[in-house]
Amino acid sequence: MKMNLEIKPVENDAESAPVSLPVPLMWWGRVLYGLFVTITTALAFWGTDFFKPEWQDGQFKSYLTLFLFPEASLLFILLLAYSIICYLLLLVAPARFSESFIVRLGIYTGAFLALQYSIITLIWSVASSVSVIIVLLLWASPFILLFLYRLAITKWTSRDVNKFLLILVLIGFLLALVLTRGSALLLMLAAFALASPFWSLMISSRAAIWLFKNHETKFTLPHGLGLVAWLSAYVAAWRFDILKMYELYTALPPQPPPDCYIATAAAHGHPRFVRSWTVKRADGKLLKVNAQLQILKCAELALAATYPNIHKHLRKLYDVIGKSLARRIQNPFLADGAYLLLKPFEWASRKVLRLIVHEIDVVARSMYIM
């Protein structure tokens, strides 16, 4: 009897796969991919709160924003959670879990939903007057940066390039925080939320195409039943989302609220502390007013009259940040804190305005008095 002393190598995921894997070979690369598809999905839904409409303005972008809200997207979130779990399993052991149709269906679901949300994000951007070119540049930024990086390491060592990029990113981030008084971080999160569906599409579609080419060789009855169940869940998700969207819209106030979000919220503190009083608006509704709210409104009007372009950009930024922060000021003690935080801006505004209009205190008293 002839013994075969040849030792067969143990097959791993990379070697047993029929073609090159659609996931990183290094463990840290797989960890980054897993963190990306998980965190970006959560951030994208969390970020919709910053764009929530304040009232029933009838604009298409308001309906679309509410359509993307977590409360409305509950069933879609469950489908996304299913697809993320399947992708994480594929990252852990591609050769093993690629044999499972349930896992493959989850990967196909992730790619399809990433495409769906990429299209919705693009439509929302157009409806919100966000330049399509900016959105496309955000989508293409990883490919552009990768091309520039590969070009750089042909001239310098990768170690020097990495050090230079790290220093450049840190300096740029700190400068942006200082120049925008912390708003840069919010803008970066907004840009990330706009780009993440397309980036997720690039990642998930690569895995989906690989799985389809190498594993969908025949269509069986269980496959058909799985697709029927998936289509039923997908249709139910759309129906639930649309109905919930209308429910959230009808819950909004029919009239626009005052546009000094944080200052208005601060005026709802303890009256003796924030020195507020109640006035009646032209529409019959009551409004809390104090001297701080009046002087800050005068400062905004002066900025709009003297530097309209600067005011326009600052107003857009404040509309996003201010209304979100104001919604979180729900009790008098938080309003008292907001009042104190706005005090330096009130003092500075009054000081500058007095240089232009000496009787600014008299003018300010007429603000919100209807």
Buried (B, 14 or more C-beta within 10 A) or exposed (E): EEEEEEEEEEEEBEEEBEEEBBBEEEEEEBEEBBEBBBEBBEEBBEBBBBBBBBEBBEEEBBBBBBBBBBBBBEBBBEBBEBBBBBBBBBBBEBBEBBEBBEBBBBBBBBBBBBBBBBEBBBEBBBBBEBEEEEBBEBBEEEEEEEEEEEEBBEEEEEEEBBEEBEEEEEEEEEEBBEEEEEBBEBBEBBBBBBBBBBBBBBBBBBBBBBBBEEBEEEEEEEBEEBBEEBEEBBEEBEEBBEEBBEEBBEEBEEEEBBBBBBBBBBBBBEBEBBBBEEBEEEEEEEBBBBBBBBBBBBBBBBBBEEEEEEBEEBBEEBBBBBBBBBBEBEEBEBBBEBBEEBEEBBEEBBEEBEEEEEEBBEBBBEBBEE
